[in-house]
Amino acid sequence: MIVLRKKRLVLITSLVCISLTTFMIKNSVTNPDVVDTVNLPVSNKVIVLDAGHRCSR
């Protein structure tokens, strides 16, 4: 029978988190695939904003 104590649970969860973190870092360093996914209709265009300070009634 497995006895679960608070100290053992903390140790197991911390080891799992550390291993996942190192795997993610290793994977991101070895495969730096960056894909641009922004496709907006205003890409490569100039946008002019008018402050609207004229007095109109």
C-alpha positions as a Python dict, from the first residue, in 0.01 Angstrom:
ca = {
    (1, 'M'): (0, 0, 0),
    (2, 'I'): (128, 345, -92),
    (3, 'V'): (128, 598, 186),
    (4, 'L'): (80, 953, 63),
    (5, 'R'): (220, 1220, 285),
    (6, 'K'): (220, 1594, 225),
    (7, 'K'): (597, 1605, 190),
    (8, 'R'): (595, 1325, -68),
    (9, 'L'): (314, 1487, -267),
    (10, 'V'): (499, 1818, -275),
    (11, 'L'): (815, 1641, -390),
    (12, 'I'): (636, 1452, -667),
    (13, 'T'): (451, 1758, -798),
    (14, 'S'): (764, 1972, -792),
    (15, 'L'): (959, 1707, -982),
    (16, 'V'): (685, 1684, -1243),
    (17, 'C'): (677, 2062, -1282),
    (18, 'I'): (1055, 2086, -1310),
    (19, 'S'): (1070, 1809, -1569),
    (20, 'L'): (793, 1967, -1778),
    (21, 'T'): (963, 2306, -1760),
    (22, 'T'): (1298, 2167, -1873),
    (23, 'F'): (1131, 1977, -2155),
    (24, 'M'): (954, 2291, -2276),
    (25, 'I'): (1273, 2500, -2259),
    (26, 'K'): (1477, 2232, -2437),
    (27, 'N'): (1213, 2198, -2706),
    (28, 'S'): (1190, 2572, -2765),
    (29, 'V'): (1569, 2612, -2785),
    (30, 'T'): (1620, 2327, -3031),
    (31, 'N'): (1321, 2412, -3256),
    (32, 'P'): (1285, 2791, -3281),
    (33, 'D'): (997, 2780, -3531),
    (34, 'V'): (831, 3119, -3549),
    (35, 'V'): (533, 3161, -3774),
    (36, 'D'): (370, 3499, -3832),
    (37, 'T'): (-3, 3457, -3800),
    (38, 'V'): (-123, 3817, -3815),
    (39, 'N'): (-325, 3880, -4127),
    (40, 'L'): (-516, 4202, -4073),
    (41, 'P'): (-664, 4416, -4351),
    (42, 'V'): (-459, 4712, -4222),
    (43, 'S'): (-122, 4546, -4254),
    (44, 'N'): (137, 4764, -4437),
    (45, 'K'): (-100, 5063, -4443),
    (46, 'V'): (-85, 5407, -4283),
    (47, 'I'): (-362, 5488, -4036),
    (48, 'V'): (-437, 5858, -3980),
    (49, 'L'): (-618, 5953, -3659),
    (50, 'D'): (-795, 6289, -3646),
    (51, 'A'): (-809, 6455, -3306),
    (52, 'G'): (-1131, 6640, -3393),
    (53, 'H'): (-1049, 6976, -3233),
    (54, 'R'): (-1247, 7194, -3471),
    (55, 'C'): (-1556, 7365, -3340),
    (56, 'S'): (-1863, 7213, -3501),
    (57, 'R'): (-2226, 7266, -3396),
}
